[in-house]
Every structure is written in structure tokens, then in C-alpha cells.
Amino acid sequence: VRQRFDEKLIREKNGHLARDVLDLAISRKNDRTWADSLDSSERFRLTPMDFGLDVLTAEQRERRMREVEAEVTQLVGWGSEEDAGSARHFFAQLRRQLGGT
């Protein structure tokens, strides 16, 4: 059995849903930027993350991976791939030998 809904009712429900999504995004933005200065342009900008879309561009993802790797290296003390006596150098060499890259 196929039901037909009134177009006006559908538009109204979609409008309510859109307002709810926007309200949630604004709340997330406020949570993210509450400590920023009042004249910060970031306080007025909504990002995809505010809408629950945690999608990064390839460039953002690569930059974030480099930041995380640098932070982990600093915290763990593994050194860098260029330091011949470091654990990172050892594992990089092992990865090259096993993976061929």
C-alpha cells in the first residue's frame, strides 16, 4: 500500500529537520570556539565538522598525519628516520625491506 503525503506537510517536516541540524551545528561551533577572542572570524564560520561531517581533504589528512607523527615521535622518543641508531630508522628500514617502498 502506497501512501501519499501532502507536499506542504513534507516541506514543513524538512524545514523543521533543517532547522534542527543548523541549531546542532551552531551549538557545536559555539563549543569549539568559545575560548576564541570575540573578533575572531572563526567564531562566525561553520565547518563540515560542526554538522557532524568529519571529512578531511587529502591535504588536511596528510598534514594531520604529519602533526600526529611528529607529536608521537616527540613523546615516545623514537627519533627520526634519518637517525641511524633510532628505533624509527630501524622500523623504516624494515618497512622498506619487507614492503619494497
C-alpha positions in Angstrom: 0.0 0.0 0.0 1.5 3.3 -1.1 0.7 6.3 1.0 0.7 9.8 -0.4 1.8 12.6 1.8 0.8 16.2 1.3 3.6 18.2 -0.3 3.1 21.0 2.2 3.5 18.6 5.1 6.7 17.2 3.6 8.2 20.7 3.1 7.2 21.6 6.7 8.9 18.5 8.2 12.0 19.0 6.0 12.1 22.6 7.2 12.0 21.5 10.9 14.7 19.0 10.2 16.9 21.6 8.5 16.5 24.0 11.5 17.4 21.2 14.0 20.5 20.3 12.0 21.5 24.0 11.8 20.9 24.5 15.6 23.1 21.5 16.4 25.8 22.8 14.1 25.7 26.2 15.7 25.9 24.6 19.2 28.9 22.5 18.1 30.6 25.7 16.6 30.0 27.5 19.9 31.5 24.6 21.9 34.5 24.7 19.5 35.1 28.4 19.5 34.0 29.6 23.0 37.6 30.4 24.0 38.4 32.3 20.9 38.6 36.1 21.0 35.3 37.9 20.2 36.8 39.4 17.0 37.9 36.0 15.7 36.5 35.2 12.3 36.4 31.5 13.3 33.6 32.3 15.7 31.3 33.1 12.7 32.4 30.2 10.4 30.6 26.8 10.3 32.7 23.9 9.3 31.6 20.5 8.0 32.7 19.1 11.3 30.1 21.2 13.0 27.4 19.4 11.0 28.9 16.0 12.0 30.7 15.6 8.7 34.2 14.8 9.9 35.5 14.7 6.3 39.1 16.0 5.7 40.6 16.8 2.3 43.6 14.7 1.3 45.9 17.7 2.1 44.3 18.2 5.6 44.5 14.4 6.3 48.2 14.3 5.3 49.0 17.4 7.3 47.3 16.0 10.4 49.1 12.7 10.0 52.4 14.5 9.9 51.4 16.5 13.0 50.4 13.3 14.9 53.6 11.5 13.8 55.8 14.4 15.0 53.9 14.6 18.3 54.2 10.8 18.9 57.9 10.9 17.9 58.5 13.7 20.4 56.5 11.9 23.2 57.9 8.4 22.7 61.4 9.5 21.8 61.8 7.3 18.8 63.9 9.8 16.9 63.7 10.3 13.2 64.2 8.1 10.2 67.5 9.8 9.5 68.9 9.0 12.9 70.8 5.7 12.2 70.6 4.5 15.8 67.0 5.3 16.4 64.0 2.9 16.6 62.2 4.9 13.8 65.2 4.4 11.5 65.2 0.6 12.2 61.5 0.2 11.5 61.7 2.4 8.4 64.4 0.2 7.1 62.4 -2.9 8.0 59.3 -1.5 6.3 61.4 -0.8 3.1 62.8 -4.2 3.0 59.5 -6.0 3.6 57.2 -3.7 1.7 59.6 -2.7 -1.1 58.6 1.0 -0.6 
